């Protein structure tokens, strides 16, 4: 393995640990705003992975780019569904339904 790849893998693993610690410490009240922020970040991930997949430098890069697009799209759609569902809980119901 090249030295650059090892450094990138170490950074990735450290980012996973930091992300896990940050997410587990979030109170339920802040979950909806955090989900909206994560959807924005996933949108950036989609753009970056589309660029990587579209460049076609190598077959492996194209495959990883397409996989990244798919996973980021799942994250964005799921995030919006969860956020919408949480926001529906705070809407007032009409008088007839009570």
N, C-alpha and C positions, 0 to 999 in steps of 0.2 A: 504494500500500500504506500501511496505517496504521503509525504509529510503533511501536505495541504489537506488531503482527505481526512487524515486522522484529526487534525485541528478542527475541521468542520464538524466531524462526528462528536468530538468532545463538547463543542459549543452547543450542538443540538441537544445532547443529553443534559447538559447543565440548564438549558432553556426549558426543557421538559420538567425538571425538578422545580425550578423557580415558578413556572406556570402552575404546576400542581399545588404548590404551597400558597400562591396568591389566590387561586380559585377556591380552595377549601376554606380560606379565612373570610370569604365574602358573606355578609349577612343576607338573609333572604330579601330584605327590603331593597337592597342594591342590585338584586339579580337582573331585573328588567333593564336598567340602564347599562349594566355590564354586558348583557346580551346584545343590546343595540350597538355598543362599541365593538364587540367581537364580530358582528355582522359586517361592519365597515372594514375591519381588518381582513376578513375573509374575502370581501370584494377586491381588495388590493391583491390578495393572494391569487384570485382568479385571473386578474389581469397579468400578473407576473408569470403564472403558469401557462397562460395562453401564449405569451411571448416566447417562452422556452419551447413549448410544443410546436409553435409555428416556425421557429428558426430552423428546425430540422438539422442541427449540427451533427448529431449522431442518432441512431435508432433508439438507443437507451434513453437519451435525453427527451426524445419525442414521447416515448412510452411513459416516462416519469411525469412529463408535463401533462399528458392526457389524464393520468391517474390523479394528479394534483388538482386539475380542473374539476374532475368528478367529485372528489372528496370536499373541495371547497364549496361546490354548489350544494352538496348535501348539507353542509354546515350552515350555509346562508338560508336555504329554504327551511330547514329545521328550526333555526334561530328565529326566523320571522313567524313561524307557526306557534312556537312556544311563547314568544313575546306577545303576539296577538291574543292568545288564549289567556295569558296572565292579565293583560289589560282589560279583557272582557269581564274579568271578575270584579273590577272596580267600577263598572258602569252601573248606573241606577236602573232598576227595573221599572217599567211603567206600572201605574197604580192597579191596572186590571190584572196583572200577573201575580200580584202579592196575594 
